Amino acid sequence: MSVEYTTRYDREFDRRYAYDGSDLGAVCTPARTVFKLWSPEAVRVELFLYRDSVSDAYDRLALAPGERGVWTVIVEGDLHGVYYDYEVETASGTARTADPYALACGRNGARSMAVDLSRTNPEGFELDCPPPAQPERIIYELHVKDFSYDADSGVPARLRGKFKAFPWRNADGRLPVCMEHLRSLGVTHVQLLPIFDFASVDEGGDEGQFNWGYDPLNYNVPEGSYSTDPSDGAVRIRECKEMIQALHANGMRVVMDVVYNHTHGADSWLDRSAPGYYYRRWADGSLSNGSGCGNDVAAGRAMVDNYILNSVLYWAREYHIDGFRFDLMGLLTVELMNRIRWALDAEFGPGEKLVYGEPWRANDSPMEPDTASALKYNIQRLDPDIAIFCDTTRDAVKGDCFHGEQPGFVNGAMGLGETILASAAGWMGGEGDFQPRSCGQIINYVSVHDNYTLWDKLALCASGTPSYAQPQDNLLAQNRLAAFICFTCQGNIFFQAGEEFGRTKLGDYNSYKSSPDVNKLDWHRAWTFGGLTDYYRQLIRLRKSLPGLCDKSAKAGERIVERKVHRDGVVSFQVEGGGPCGERLFVAYNATGHGYAIQLAAGRWIIRADGTDADQHKPLISQGNWVTVQPRSGMLLQQMSV
């Protein structure tokens, strides 16, 4: 973009109007409700009150202007469950708007609701806490509707695709198929695709609607289509809390996928309350589109940053969320991301809440003066406890995510040995176009909701007609090898729900609004591909048992020694102090169609994992310590200390 970026919302404007309080919105108690709206250029603000989410207003009250652009009105009495919106008059005109700071809303989010949050807690929620931290972070990306929409999920029809699917048990107290699978897999964190209120689904419409949810409408309110009654603003809050409580009770922490980089459209509640302030524009007046979704939120301005920070803290406090995954984090600033990290650490303890995100953006976007974008090449400026998705590793392992038939290491591409070895060391050697401060800044993954599933990608790269439906030996071997590589690299582990049973979307490259029948987790397939699931379950146990692979420090990459490319498609390395008692590990990947023999150092070795079994303790019995790595497989051996 050749035009320069200019705005009248400069640092001087922020100095005059930035409000640092955390009480914007409707603070509701049995005695009174205090309504506050930040609208610094308004000349009039009025509050409209409603008995429900569809009837006409029963009262209309003027808000009084105050310091720093905050308008206030206090309404005596118990307003819990009363709906409201505002009329805001500025030089731009008069607009009707819901409350951008609302904590509850009615169906489809057009009216906000006053809520006494203490009345939305399910039984025992005050005592809810996350399970103890485990030796490793293993993150499982899950969509609420995908999880239980399938009839084979074991969830009653009325609750499928809902928050209520997570805490549901049958009359005997047993978990449904979907929840039992998740509980037994061994993951430590469940990352939920957006659960805040999004605009693309009619909350009162039929269950055949679907969207990933990357189009925010009300940032601080749960999505109504996942509730059993979207017309009652308290129901979605209670049921969302029940879901989180159930995941905690079953041994998993909860990460929230947050989309603060753009809104569903520029005509949002934010813009209606403070026209022009919340969005980036080029000098010609056009909206910037770094998100690829039509607008970019103006991170770097004081009240935008305050809004995002307060929203994150609200979800952590009120809903007991354990981490945050930032969509298109490259549109946010290094300064804001560090501020979020430090605020979470100060309140909940260092590192207690995960913070990570996508270190990219779709297009250029103008940044505020004296800020830096949270892009991959700026990773050195991020706090070492802020992690990024490593697309370099992803594409090296399975092939370019944008080109379906382009292979990677596991499915036949040549010349990737050094890249795979750099991945194993968490990119700490400076081999890439970025330099992490620690291995804890790396998220290793080979599939995510975007683009092709891992199984579909492997099927597309294979010769002949893609085989999506049935387990095929060559694709299963490639899938296991891709997972094996990911689980033996330094950094954090992440995988898409269903990857462990060859999840397919039948080649749908971008299923963000495809049918739920395309997107759902197929629980019959989980049985058909049970051997692959067992392998993932074993890899998770193996990873947790090897401290050298769980190291997130700045020195973790130095553990990876004796890196070697034996030939195209065959690499190996060793991990210093990788075993349970500090033993050395030997790891090899063989992506070729033939076995490859490698001689190990002198000493006693045991096989911990190979291409089909990642739960072994089998002594290596071989003349001269030779080991053969089978075709399309990996091996991990542990040197015995005595």
Secondary structure as the mmCIF struct_conf table of DSSP 4:
data_model
#
loop_
_struct_conf.conf_type_id
_struct_conf.id
_struct_conf.beg_label_comp_id
_struct_conf.beg_label_asym_id
_struct_conf.beg_label_seq_id
_struct_conf.end_label_comp_id
_struct_conf.end_label_asym_id
_struct_conf.end_label_seq_id
BEND BEND1 VAL A 3 VAL A 3
HELX_LH_PP_P HELX_LH_PP_P1 GLU A 4 TYR A 5
BEND BEND2 ARG A 8 ARG A 8
HELX_RH_AL_P HELX_RH_AL_P1 ARG A 11 TYR A 17
BEND BEND3 SER A 22 SER A 22
STRN STRN1 GLY A 25 CYS A 28
BEND BEND4 PRO A 30 ALA A 31
STRN STRN2 ARG A 32 TRP A 38
TURN_TY1_P TURN_TY1_P1 PRO A 40 GLU A 41
BEND BEND5 VAL A 43 VAL A 43
STRN STRN3 ARG A 44 TYR A 50
BEND BEND6 ARG A 51 SER A 55
HELX_LH_PP_P HELX_LH_PP_P2 ASP A 56 ALA A 57
BEND BEND7 TYR A 58 TYR A 58
STRN STRN4 ASP A 59 ALA A 62
HELX_LH_PP_P HELX_LH_PP_P3 LEU A 63 LEU A 63
STRN STRN5 ALA A 64 PRO A 65
HELX_RH_3T_P HELX_RH_3T_P1 GLU A 67 GLY A 69
STRN STRN6 VAL A 70 GLU A 76
BEND BEND8 GLY A 77 GLY A 77
TURN_TY1_P TURN_TY1_P2 HIS A 80 GLY A 81
STRN STRN7 TYR A 83 THR A 90
TURN_TY1_P TURN_TY1_P3 ALA A 91 SER A 92
STRN STRN8 GLY A 93 THR A 97
TURN_TY1_P TURN_TY1_P4 PRO A 100 TYR A 101
BEND BEND9 LEU A 103 LEU A 103
STRN STRN9 CYS A 105 CYS A 105
HELX_RH_3T_P HELX_RH_3T_P2 ARG A 107 GLY A 109
BEND BEND10 ALA A 110 ARG A 111
STRN STRN10 SER A 112 MET A 113
HELX_RH_3T_P HELX_RH_3T_P3 LEU A 117 THR A 120
HELX_LH_PP_P HELX_LH_PP_P4 ASN A 121 PRO A 122
TURN_TY1_P TURN_TY1_P5 GLU A 123 GLY A 124
HELX_RH_3T_P HELX_RH_3T_P4 PHE A 125 LEU A 127
HELX_LH_PP_P HELX_LH_PP_P5 PRO A 130 GLN A 134
BEND BEND11 PRO A 135 GLU A 136
STRN STRN11 ILE A 138 LEU A 142
HELX_RH_AL_P HELX_RH_AL_P2 VAL A 144 SER A 148
BEND BEND12 ASP A 150 ASP A 150
HELX_RH_3T_P HELX_RH_3T_P5 ALA A 151 SER A 153
HELX_RH_3T_P HELX_RH_3T_P6 ALA A 157 LEU A 159
TURN_TY1_P TURN_TY1_P6 ARG A 160 GLY A 161
BEND BEND13 LYS A 162 LYS A 162
HELX_RH_3T_P HELX_RH_3T_P7 PHE A 163 ALA A 165
TURN_TY1_P TURN_TY1_P7 PHE A 166 PRO A 167
TURN_TY1_P TURN_TY1_P8 ALA A 171 ASP A 172
BEND BEND14 GLY A 173 GLY A 173
HELX_LH_PP_P HELX_LH_PP_P6 ARG A 174 PRO A 176
HELX_RH_AL_P HELX_RH_AL_P3 VAL A 177 LEU A 185
BEND BEND15 THR A 188 THR A 188
STRN STRN12 HIS A 189 LEU A 192
BEND BEND16 LEU A 193 LEU A 193
STRN STRN13 PHE A 196 PHE A 198
BEND BEND17 ALA A 199 VAL A 201
TURN_TY1_P TURN_TY1_P9 GLU A 203 GLY A 204
BEND BEND18 GLY A 205 GLY A 205
TURN_TY1_P TURN_TY1_P10 GLU A 207 GLY A 208
BEND BEND19 ASP A 215 ASP A 215
STRN STRN14 PRO A 216 PRO A 222
HELX_RH_3T_P HELX_RH_3T_P8 GLY A 224 TYR A 226
BEND BEND20 SER A 227 THR A 228
TURN_TY1_P TURN_TY1_P11 PRO A 230 SER A 231
BEND BEND21 ASP A 232 ASP A 232
HELX_RH_AL_P HELX_RH_AL_P4 GLY A 233 ALA A 249
TURN_TY1_P TURN_TY1_P12 ASN A 250 GLY A 251
STRN STRN15 ARG A 253 VAL A 258
BEND BEND22 ASN A 261 ASN A 261
BEND BEND23 HIS A 264 HIS A 264
BEND BEND24 ALA A 266 SER A 268
HELX_RH_AL_P HELX_RH_AL_P5 TRP A 269 SER A 273
BEND BEND25 ALA A 274 ALA A 274
TURN_TY1_P TURN_TY1_P13 PRO A 275 TYR A 277
BEND BEND26 TYR A 278 TYR A 278
STRN STRN16 TYR A 279 TYR A 279
STRN STRN17 ARG A 281 ARG A 281
TURN_TY1_P TURN_TY1_P14 ALA A 283 ASP A 284
BEND BEND27 GLY A 285 GLY A 285
HELX_LH_PP_P HELX_LH_PP_P7 SER A 286 SER A 286
STRN STRN18 LEU A 287 LEU A 287
HELX_LH_PP_P HELX_LH_PP_P8 SER A 288 SER A 288
TURN_TY1_P TURN_TY1_P15 GLY A 290 SER A 291
BEND BEND28 GLY A 292 GLY A 294
STRN STRN19 VAL A 297 VAL A 297
TURN_TY1_P TURN_TY1_P16 ALA A 299 GLY A 300
BEND BEND29 ARG A 301 ARG A 301
HELX_RH_AL_P HELX_RH_AL_P6 ALA A 302 GLU A 318
BEND BEND30 TYR A 319 TYR A 319
STRN STRN20 GLY A 323 PHE A 326
TURN_TY1_P TURN_TY1_P17 ASP A 327 LEU A 328
HELX_RH_3T_P HELX_RH_3T_P9 MET A 329 LEU A 331
BEND BEND31 LEU A 332 LEU A 332
STRN STRN21 THR A 333 THR A 333
HELX_RH_AL_P HELX_RH_AL_P7 VAL A 334 PHE A 348
TURN_TY1_P TURN_TY1_P18 PRO A 350 GLY A 351
BEND BEND32 GLU A 352 LYS A 353
STRN STRN22 LEU A 354 GLY A 357
BEND BEND33 ALA A 362 ASN A 363
HELX_LH_PP_P HELX_LH_PP_P9 PRO A 366 GLU A 368
TURN_TY1_P TURN_TY1_P19 PRO A 369 ASP A 370
STRN STRN23 SER A 373 SER A 373
HELX_RH_3T_P HELX_RH_3T_P10 LYS A 376 ARG A 381
BEND BEND34 LEU A 382 LEU A 382
TURN_TY1_P TURN_TY1_P20 PRO A 384 ASP A 385
STRN STRN24 ALA A 387 PHE A 389
HELX_RH_AL_P HELX_RH_AL_P8 ASP A 391 LYS A 398
TURN_TY1_P TURN_TY1_P21 CYS A 401 PHE A 402
BEND BEND35 HIS A 403 HIS A 403
TURN_TY1_P TURN_TY1_P22 GLY A 404 GLU A 405
HELX_RH_3T_P HELX_RH_3T_P11 PHE A 409 ASN A 411
TURN_TY1_P TURN_TY1_P23 GLY A 412 GLY A 412
BEND BEND36 MET A 414 GLY A 415
HELX_RH_AL_P HELX_RH_AL_P9 GLY A 417 ALA A 424
TURN_TY1_P TURN_TY1_P24 ALA A 425 GLY A 429
BEND BEND37 GLY A 430 GLY A 430
BEND BEND38 GLY A 432 ASP A 433
BEND BEND39 ARG A 437 SER A 438
HELX_RH_3T_P HELX_RH_3T_P12 CYS A 439 GLN A 441
STRN STRN25 ILE A 442 ASN A 444
BEND BEND40 VAL A 446 VAL A 446
BEND BEND41 HIS A 449 ASN A 451
HELX_RH_AL_P HELX_RH_AL_P10 LEU A 454 CYS A 461
BEND BEND42 ALA A 462 THR A 465
BEND BEND43 ALA A 469 GLN A 470
HELX_RH_AL_P HELX_RH_AL_P11 ASP A 473 PHE A 487
TURN_TY1_P TURN_TY1_P25 THR A 488 THR A 488
BEND BEND44 CYS A 489 GLY A 491
STRN STRN26 ASN A 492 GLN A 496
TURN_TY1_P TURN_TY1_P26 ALA A 497 GLY A 498
HELX_RH_3T_P HELX_RH_3T_P13 GLU A 499 PHE A 501
TURN_TY1_P TURN_TY1_P27 GLY A 502 GLY A 502
TURN_TY1_P TURN_TY1_P28 LEU A 506 GLY A 507
BEND BEND45 TYR A 509 TYR A 509
TURN_TY1_P TURN_TY1_P29 TYR A 512 LYS A 513
BEND BEND46 SER A 514 SER A 514
HELX_RH_AL_P HELX_RH_AL_P12 PRO A 516 ASN A 519
BEND BEND47 LYS A 520 LYS A 520
HELX_RH_AL_P HELX_RH_AL_P13 TRP A 523 THR A 528
TURN_TY1_P TURN_TY1_P30 PHE A 529 PHE A 529
HELX_RH_AL_P HELX_RH_AL_P14 GLY A 530 LYS A 544
TURN_TY1_P TURN_TY1_P31 SER A 545 SER A 545
HELX_RH_AL_P HELX_RH_AL_P15 PRO A 547 CYS A 550
BEND BEND48 SER A 553 SER A 553
TURN_TY1_P TURN_TY1_P32 ALA A 554 LYS A 555
HELX_RH_3T_P HELX_RH_3T_P14 ALA A 556 ARG A 559
STRN STRN27 ILE A 560 ARG A 567
TURN_TY1_P TURN_TY1_P33 ASP A 568 GLY A 569
STRN STRN28 VAL A 570 VAL A 575
TURN_TY1_P TURN_TY1_P34 GLU A 576 GLY A 577
BEND BEND49 GLY A 579 GLY A 579
TURN_TY1_P TURN_TY1_P35 PRO A 580 CYS A 581
BEND BEND50 GLY A 582 GLY A 582
STRN STRN29 LEU A 585 ASN A 590
BEND BEND51 THR A 592 HIS A 594
STRN STRN30 TYR A 596 GLN A 599
HELX_LH_PP_P HELX_LH_PP_P10 LEU A 600 ALA A 601
BEND BEND52 ALA A 602 GLY A 603
STRN STRN31 TRP A 605 ALA A 609
BEND BEND53 GLY A 611 THR A 612
BEND BEND54 ALA A 614 ASP A 615
STRN STRN32 LYS A 618 PRO A 619
HELX_LH_PP_P HELX_LH_PP_P11 LEU A 620 LEU A 620
TURN_TY1_P TURN_TY1_P36 GLN A 623 GLY A 624
BEND BEND55 ASN A 625 ASN A 625
STRN STRN33 TRP A 626 VAL A 629
HELX_LH_PP_P HELX_LH_PP_P12 GLN A 630 GLN A 630
TURN_TY1_P TURN_TY1_P37 PRO A 631 ARG A 632
STRN STRN34 SER A 633 GLN A 639
#
